[in-house]
C-alpha cells in the first residue's frame, strides 16, 4: 500500500512528485488549510489533516469532521505527528512518500530531514521492508541503517549524512571512496557521483544514514 504525506514546505510543482500525490492509496495532510485546498483542487481528498489545527478555521474543522486530527503536544512537529498517525492507522502501508517537506524554511528543512534518521532508528523501517522517501522537485531523500545495494543510475549525484561520528561507510560504485569519512560535519560526504547503475553501501554497525539523490 502506498501513502503520501503533504507537509508545509514548498508545494511540489514538477510532474513526478505531483504524480506521487495523485497515485497514492491514501494521502495525509499536515495542518494547513492552504495545502488542504490545493489537494482538493487536484481532485485529492486527504484521509486526515494532522496537527494542532492552528491553521484550520471552525468551518474547515466541521467539514473535516473526524478527519481533523488534533495533536496538541509541541515536542515534535506536524510532519512527525502525521507520520506517526499514518503508521498507527495504516500499518499496511509499505511505501510512504513525503512531499513538501523542504523549501521555504531552512530550519524546517533540516528538522524534517533529520526525522528520516529518527524514524529509521526508532522503527527499523529498512529491516521491515518499509520505504519512506522525501521527494521534492529537486531531490529524493531516505535513510538506511544496514548494508544495502541501491539502484541509482550511473552519473547520479549521491550525498550521505549521519549524526553518528562512529559510523564507517564502505562504498562501491562511487567516484570517491568513503572509507575514511568521519561523519562529524555534514559536508564530509556530499556530492559524490555514481560510476555504475548500482552502488553498494556497507555500514560497520546499525546506524541511520541519510542518502540524498540529486
Buried (B, 14 or more C-beta within 10 A) or exposed (E): EBBBBBBBBBBBEEEEBBEBBBEBEBBBBBBBBEBBEBBEEEEBEBBBBBBBBEBBEEEBBEEBEEBBBBBEEEEBBBBBBBBBBBBEBBEEBBBBBBBBBBBEEEEBBEBBBBBBBBBBBEBEBBEEEBBBBBBBBEBBBBBBBBEBEBEBEEEBBBBBBBBBEEBBBBBBBBEEEBEEBEBEEBEBBEEBBBEBEEBBBBBEEBBBBBBBBE
